[in-house]
Amino acid sequence: MKLIFLLFILCIPFSYGQETKSQNLVQFNHDIRLNVIIPSNFGANFLAESYDSKVGIGTNFSFLRINNFKLGAGYDFISYIATDITRTGNIKGAQFHTAYGDIAYEIKITENLNLEPYIGYGGAKLKFKSDGRDFGNQDGNNFRIGFNTDYKLGKRFSGFVGVCYLQSKLNINTSPEFVSFYDNTKMFQLNIGLKIH
């Protein structure tokens, strides 16, 4: 009888641990997005008025989930070609790098269709290049807001299309009258890609 009672007492923590594990609020998440970026710069700033963008690439990894909220991190790369030599001088191109963290919320529309709005913040770096030579860079930070629409293609894969508004504030050392033209970028991004879940 004492042995049965002792086994019962020893099993309580294990049974309790199993019960609470299934109700764990924070869970590991493993959604990975790979996408192409079609950027559209706008506004009174040097990137919109002095450069043409190429198709970029991006990736995002959501690693934590709290109910329908997902915490993630991502990286975008977009290349530019100079179009106005009166503003760019000898610089023929630029590369725009952004690394960021974001919070997304998953909304299930149907069995195969999800909507996922998100908001994010991170760092930005604009590198200037010409004929294989570096011509310095501008650092700063960026804010993004947007959404992705996921359509399930299989057990582990979804295709997605999304729209993102991205605004960056960049450090610049120039005459005061030129600061507002060179210290910011604004763009809309059309993102098309594959989500692995």
C-alpha positions as CSV (number, residue, x, y, z in Angstrom):
1,M,0.0,0.0,0.0
2,K,2.8,2.4,0.9
3,L,4.5,1.6,-2.5
4,I,1.3,2.4,-4.4
5,F,1.0,5.7,-2.5
6,L,4.7,6.6,-3.2
7,L,4.3,5.9,-6.9
8,F,1.1,8.0,-7.0
9,I,3.0,10.9,-5.3
10,L,5.9,10.6,-7.7
11,C,3.6,10.6,-10.8
12,I,1.8,13.8,-9.9
13,P,4.6,16.2,-11.1
14,F,4.9,14.3,-14.4
15,S,1.2,14.3,-15.1
16,Y,0.9,17.9,-14.2
17,G,3.9,18.8,-16.4
18,Q,2.3,17.0,-19.4
19,E,-1.0,18.8,-18.9
20,T,0.6,22.2,-18.7
21,K,2.9,21.6,-21.6
22,S,-0.1,21.2,-24.0
23,Q,-1.5,24.5,-22.7
24,N,1.9,26.3,-23.0
25,L,1.3,29.9,-24.0
26,V,4.7,30.4,-25.8
27,Q,5.6,27.9,-28.5
28,F,8.5,27.5,-30.9
29,N,7.5,28.4,-34.4
30,H,9.3,27.5,-37.7
31,D,7.7,29.5,-40.5
32,I,10.3,30.5,-43.1
33,R,9.5,32.9,-46.0
34,L,11.6,33.3,-49.2
35,N,10.5,35.9,-51.6
36,V,11.2,38.3,-54.5
37,I,10.7,42.0,-53.8
38,I,9.3,44.4,-56.4
39,P,10.1,47.8,-54.9
40,S,8.5,51.1,-55.8
41,N,10.3,54.1,-54.2
42,F,8.4,57.4,-53.9
43,G,8.6,60.8,-52.3
44,A,11.0,63.8,-52.5
45,N,14.2,61.8,-51.7
46,F,17.4,60.9,-53.5
47,L,16.6,57.1,-53.9
48,A,13.2,57.8,-55.5
49,E,14.5,60.6,-57.8
50,S,18.0,59.5,-58.7
51,Y,18.0,55.7,-58.9
52,D,16.0,52.9,-60.6
53,S,15.4,49.7,-58.5
54,K,15.9,46.1,-59.6
55,V,14.0,43.2,-58.3
56,G,15.2,42.3,-54.8
57,I,15.1,39.3,-52.5
58,G,14.0,38.8,-49.0
59,T,13.6,36.2,-46.2
60,N,11.8,36.0,-42.9
61,F,11.9,33.5,-40.1
62,S,9.1,33.4,-37.4
63,F,10.6,31.7,-34.4
64,L,8.1,32.2,-31.5
65,R,4.3,32.0,-31.3
66,I,2.0,33.3,-28.6
67,N,-1.6,32.2,-29.6
68,N,-1.9,33.8,-33.1
69,F,0.9,36.3,-32.6
70,K,4.3,35.4,-34.2
71,L,7.7,37.0,-33.4
72,G,10.2,36.9,-36.3
73,A,13.2,38.4,-38.0
74,G,14.0,39.1,-41.6
75,Y,16.4,40.5,-44.2
76,D,15.8,42.3,-47.5
77,F,18.3,43.2,-50.3
78,I,17.5,45.5,-53.2
79,S,19.9,46.7,-55.8
80,Y,19.7,50.2,-57.6
81,I,21.2,51.7,-60.7
82,A,21.9,55.5,-60.8
83,T,19.9,57.5,-63.3
84,D,20.7,61.1,-62.5
85,I,24.5,61.8,-62.5
86,T,23.9,65.4,-61.4
87,R,22.9,64.0,-58.0
88,T,24.9,60.7,-57.9
89,G,28.2,61.9,-59.5
90,N,30.6,59.0,-60.1
91,I,28.4,56.5,-58.2
92,K,26.7,54.1,-60.6
93,G,24.7,52.0,-58.2
94,A,23.6,51.3,-54.7
95,Q,22.6,48.3,-52.6
96,F,19.9,48.6,-49.9
97,H,20.1,46.2,-47.0
98,T,17.6,45.9,-44.2
99,A,17.6,43.6,-41.2
100,Y,14.6,43.8,-38.9
101,G,12.4,42.2,-36.2
102,D,8.6,41.9,-36.6
103,I,5.4,40.9,-34.9
104,A,2.7,39.3,-37.1
105,Y,-0.8,38.1,-36.4
106,E,-2.2,35.1,-38.2
107,I,-5.9,35.3,-39.3
108,K,-7.4,32.1,-40.7
109,I,-9.8,32.9,-43.5
110,T,-10.5,29.4,-44.8
111,E,-8.8,26.0,-44.4
112,N,-6.2,26.9,-47.1
113,L,-6.1,30.8,-46.9
114,N,-4.5,32.9,-44.2
115,L,-4.1,36.7,-43.8
116,E,-1.1,37.8,-41.8
117,P,-0.7,41.5,-41.0
118,Y,2.6,42.6,-39.4
119,I,4.6,45.5,-38.1
120,G,8.4,45.7,-37.8
121,Y,11.5,47.8,-37.0
122,G,15.1,47.3,-37.7
123,G,18.4,48.6,-39.2
124,A,19.1,49.9,-42.7
125,K,22.3,50.2,-44.7
126,L,22.7,51.8,-48.1
127,K,26.0,51.0,-49.8
128,F,27.2,53.0,-52.8
129,K,29.2,51.2,-55.5
130,S,30.7,52.0,-58.9
131,D,32.8,49.7,-61.2
132,G,33.5,47.3,-58.4
133,R,34.6,50.0,-55.9
134,D,32.9,51.0,-52.7
135,F,32.0,54.6,-52.2
136,G,30.9,54.5,-48.6
137,N,27.5,53.9,-47.1
138,Q,24.6,55.4,-45.1
139,D,23.3,53.7,-41.9
140,G,20.0,54.2,-40.3
141,N,16.8,52.5,-39.1
142,N,13.6,51.5,-40.8
143,F,9.9,51.0,-39.9
144,R,7.6,48.6,-41.9
145,I,4.0,47.7,-41.9
146,G,2.2,45.4,-44.2
147,F,0.5,42.0,-44.7
148,N,0.9,38.7,-46.4
149,T,-1.8,36.5,-47.9
150,D,-0.9,32.8,-47.7
151,Y,-2.5,30.0,-49.8
152,K,-1.7,26.5,-48.7
153,L,-0.2,24.4,-51.5
154,G,0.7,21.3,-49.5
155,K,1.3,20.0,-46.0
156,R,4.5,22.0,-45.6
157,F,4.3,24.7,-48.2
158,S,2.2,27.8,-49.0
159,G,2.5,30.4,-51.7
160,F,2.1,34.0,-50.7
161,V,1.7,37.6,-52.0
162,G,2.1,40.6,-49.7
163,V,2.4,44.3,-49.6
164,C,4.7,46.3,-47.4
165,Y,5.2,50.0,-46.7
166,L,8.8,50.7,-45.6
167,Q,10.2,54.0,-44.4
168,S,13.9,54.4,-43.5
169,K,15.7,57.2,-41.7
170,L,19.4,57.5,-42.7
171,N,22.3,59.3,-41.2
172,I,23.8,62.0,-43.5
173,N,26.5,64.7,-43.1
174,T,25.8,67.4,-45.7
175,S,24.6,71.0,-46.0
176,P,21.4,71.7,-44.0
177,E,19.4,72.5,-47.2
178,F,20.1,69.0,-48.6
179,V,19.5,66.9,-45.4
180,S,15.8,66.3,-46.0
181,F,16.5,65.0,-49.5
182,Y,19.2,62.5,-48.5
183,D,18.2,61.4,-45.0
184,N,15.2,59.2,-45.8
185,T,13.7,56.7,-48.2
186,K,10.1,55.6,-48.7
187,M,8.9,52.6,-50.7
188,F,6.1,50.1,-51.2
189,Q,7.1,46.5,-51.7
190,L,5.2,43.8,-53.5
191,N,6.4,40.5,-52.1
192,I,5.8,37.2,-53.9
193,G,7.2,34.0,-52.5
194,L,7.1,30.6,-50.8
195,K,6.4,29.9,-47.1
196,I,7.7,26.7,-45.5
197,H,5.9,25.7,-42.3
